[in-house]
């Protein structure tokens, strides 16, 4: 599997089938993904290493290695790496479509 490079880090698709896709995502220190939602999938994030600043809906919290969070279809969400080390997490997507064009961005540090 090949890594896809983004301004905030990388991701690699580990598994995909008709109703599920699994990625390992690495976020560089001090970087974060866009505030976004999806129309056709839900997500589960499991923190593998590092410390994550997470926003789901209007709730913001910090997650550590071994902790996880669920994101419902249509729910705004964002994750970022805090501290001086990379954040690595497993993203399990379930739904009917997993394309990158199912991302609705509300805020983005990289002008996308």
C-alpha contacts under 8 A as a table, 3 or more apart, distances in Angstrom:
res1	aa1	res2	aa2	distance
1	X	12	X	6.76
1	X	13	X	6.86
1	X	14	X	7.08
2	X	12	X	6.21
2	X	13	X	7.83
3	X	10	X	6.24
3	X	11	X	5.59
3	X	12	X	4.72
3	X	13	X	7.82
4	X	10	X	5.47
4	X	11	X	5.37
4	X	12	X	6.26
5	X	9	X	6.07
5	X	10	X	4.53
5	X	11	X	6.82
6	X	9	X	5.22
6	X	10	X	5.60
6	X	11	X	7.97
7	X	110	X	7.19
8	X	27	X	5.68
8	X	28	X	5.91
8	X	31	X	5.32
8	X	32	X	6.01
8	X	33	X	6.52
9	X	25	X	7.71
9	X	26	X	5.56
9	X	27	X	4.61
9	X	28	X	5.31
9	X	31	X	7.91
10	X	25	X	5.91
10	X	26	X	5.29
10	X	27	X	6.74
11	X	23	X	6.48
11	X	24	X	5.64
11	X	25	X	4.30
11	X	26	X	6.18
12	X	23	X	5.42
12	X	24	X	5.42
12	X	25	X	6.58
13	X	16	X	7.41
13	X	21	X	7.33
13	X	22	X	5.95
13	X	23	X	4.37
13	X	24	X	6.65
14	X	21	X	7.69
14	X	22	X	5.50
14	X	23	X	5.37
14	X	24	X	7.00
15	X	20	X	7.86
15	X	21	X	5.54
15	X	22	X	5.10
15	X	23	X	7.18
16	X	19	X	7.87
16	X	20	X	5.69
16	X	21	X	4.19
16	X	22	X	6.38
17	X	20	X	5.46
17	X	21	X	6.43
18	X	96	X	7.05
19	X	94	X	5.62
19	X	95	X	5.34
19	X	96	X	5.62
19	X	97	X	7.59
20	X	92	X	7.12
20	X	93	X	5.53
20	X	94	X	4.54
20	X	95	X	6.56
21	X	92	X	5.96
21	X	93	X	5.08
21	X	94	X	6.62
21	X	98	X	7.12
22	X	90	X	7.04
22	X	91	X	5.69
22	X	92	X	4.61
22	X	93	X	6.20
23	X	90	X	5.76
23	X	91	X	5.17
23	X	92	X	6.62
24	X	88	X	7.00
24	X	89	X	5.81
24	X	90	X	4.64
24	X	91	X	6.29
25	X	88	X	5.64
25	X	89	X	5.41
25	X	90	X	6.29
25	X	91	X	7.16
26	X	86	X	6.64
26	X	87	X	5.55
26	X	88	X	4.46
26	X	89	X	6.65
27	X	31	X	6.36
27	X	32	X	6.82
27	X	80	X	6.77
27	X	81	X	5.93
27	X	86	X	5.68
27	X	87	X	5.04
27	X	88	X	6.47
28	X	31	X	5.50
28	X	32	X	7.97
28	X	81	X	6.45
28	X	85	X	7.33
28	X	86	X	4.86
28	X	87	X	6.63
29	X	81	X	5.22
29	X	82	X	6.18
29	X	83	X	6.35
29	X	84	X	5.40
29	X	85	X	5.37
29	X	86	X	5.04
29	X	87	X	7.16
30	X	80	X	7.07
30	X	81	X	5.43
30	X	82	X	5.58
30	X	83	X	6.84
30	X	84	X	7.39
31	X	80	X	5.66
31	X	81	X	5.78
31	X	82	X	7.85
32	X	78	X	7.30
32	X	79	X	5.70
32	X	80	X	3.74
32	X	81	X	6.29
32	X	109	X	7.82
33	X	78	X	5.93
33	X	79	X	5.81
33	X	80	X	6.22
33	X	108	X	7.26
33	X	109	X	7.88
34	X	78	X	6.04
34	X	79	X	7.95
34	X	105	X	6.37
34	X	106	X	7.33
34	X	107	X	5.67
34	X	108	X	4.46
34	X	109	X	6.78
35	X	76	X	6.46
35	X	77	X	5.49
35	X	78	X	4.77
35	X	105	X	5.91
35	X	106	X	5.48
35	X	107	X	5.08
35	X	108	X	6.47
36	X	76	X	5.25
36	X	77	X	5.50
36	X	78	X	6.57
36	X	103	X	6.32
36	X	104	X	5.31
36	X	105	X	4.45
36	X	106	X	5.75
36	X	107	X	7.35
37	X	73	X	7.34
37	X	74	X	5.31
37	X	75	X	5.51
37	X	76	X	4.66
37	X	77	X	6.28
37	X	103	X	5.97
37	X	104	X	5.28
37	X	105	X	6.86
38	X	41	X	5.91
38	X	42	X	7.35
38	X	73	X	5.89
38	X	74	X	5.25
38	X	75	X	7.31
38	X	102	X	5.53
38	X	103	X	5.31
38	X	104	X	6.20
39	X	73	X	5.86
39	X	74	X	5.39
39	X	102	X	6.41
39	X	103	X	7.86
40	X	73	X	6.47
40	X	95	X	5.85
40	X	96	X	5.91
40	X	97	X	5.74
40	X	98	X	7.59
40	X	102	X	6.95
41	X	72	X	7.72
41	X	73	X	5.45
41	X	93	X	6.31
41	X	94	X	5.50
41	X	95	X	4.31
41	X	96	X	6.51
41	X	97	X	6.52
41	X	98	X	6.92
42	X	70	X	7.74
42	X	71	X	5.68
42	X	72	X	4.88
42	X	73	X	4.72
42	X	93	X	5.72
42	X	94	X	5.47
42	X	95	X	6.32
43	X	70	X	5.94
43	X	71	X	5.05
43	X	72	X	6.75
43	X	73	X	7.92
43	X	91	X	6.49
43	X	92	X	5.54
43	X	93	X	4.53
43	X	94	X	6.43
44	X	68	X	7.10
44	X	69	X	5.82
44	X	70	X	4.51
44	X	71	X	6.18
44	X	90	X	7.97
44	X	91	X	5.66
44	X	92	X	5.08
44	X	93	X	6.57
45	X	68	X	5.35
45	X	69	X	5.41
45	X	70	X	6.49
45	X	89	X	6.43
45	X	90	X	5.66
45	X	91	X	4.70
45	X	92	X	6.53
46	X	66	X	6.63
46	X	67	X	6.01
46	X	68	X	4.36
46	X	69	X	6.88
46	X	89	X	5.43
46	X	90	X	5.12
46	X	91	X	6.63
47	X	50	X	7.31
47	X	51	X	7.86
47	X	52	X	7.63
47	X	63	X	7.21
47	X	64	X	6.47
47	X	65	X	4.96
47	X	66	X	5.48
47	X	67	X	5.68
47	X	68	X	6.07
47	X	87	X	7.73
47	X	88	X	6.32
47	X	89	X	4.36
47	X	90	X	6.52
48	X	65	X	5.31
48	X	66	X	6.12
48	X	87	X	7.78
48	X	88	X	5.40
48	X	89	X	4.90
48	X	90	X	6.80
49	X	64	X	7.38
49	X	65	X	4.90
49	X	66	X	7.74
49	X	86	X	7.75
49	X	87	X	5.75
49	X	88	X	5.15
49	X	89	X	6.84
50	X	64	X	6.44
50	X	65	X	6.03
50	X	81	X	7.29
50	X	82	X	7.90
50	X	85	X	6.32
50	X	86	X	6.05
50	X	87	X	4.48
50	X	88	X	6.44
51	X	62	X	7.00
51	X	63	X	5.92
51	X	64	X	4.90
51	X	65	X	6.78
51	X	81	X	6.08
51	X	82	X	5.72
51	X	83	X	7.05
51	X	87	X	6.17
52	X	62	X	5.56
52	X	63	X	5.08
52	X	64	X	6.47
52	X	79	X	6.38
52	X	80	X	5.55
52	X	81	X	5.03
52	X	82	X	5.91
52	X	87	X	6.65
53	X	60	X	7.28
53	X	61	X	6.03
53	X	62	X	4.76
53	X	63	X	6.59
53	X	79	X	5.63
53	X	80	X	5.16
53	X	81	X	6.34
53	X	82	X	6.37
54	X	60	X	5.64
54	X	61	X	5.40
54	X	62	X	5.99
54	X	63	X	7.06
54	X	77	X	7.45
54	X	78	X	5.79
54	X	79	X	4.56
54	X	80	X	6.64
55	X	58	X	6.82
55	X	59	X	5.62
55	X	60	X	4.36
55	X	61	X	6.54
55	X	76	X	7.83
55	X	77	X	5.24
55	X	78	X	5.10
55	X	79	X	6.44
56	X	59	X	5.45
56	X	60	X	6.57
56	X	71	X	6.71
56	X	75	X	6.95
56	X	76	X	5.94
56	X	77	X	4.45
56	X	78	X	6.75
57	X	75	X	5.82
57	X	76	X	5.06
57	X	77	X	6.12
63	X	67	X	5.91
63	X	68	X	7.20
64	X	67	X	5.71
71	X	75	X	6.33
71	X	77	X	7.22
72	X	75	X	5.39
80	X	87	X	7.68
81	X	85	X	7.58
81	X	86	X	6.37
81	X	87	X	5.25
82	X	85	X	7.55
82	X	87	X	7.87
93	X	98	X	7.42
95	X	98	X	7.55
97	X	102	X	7.72
98	X	102	X	7.04
99	X	102	X	5.79
100	X	103	X	5.96
105	X	108	X	6.91
108	X	111	X	5.68
108	X	112	X	6.34
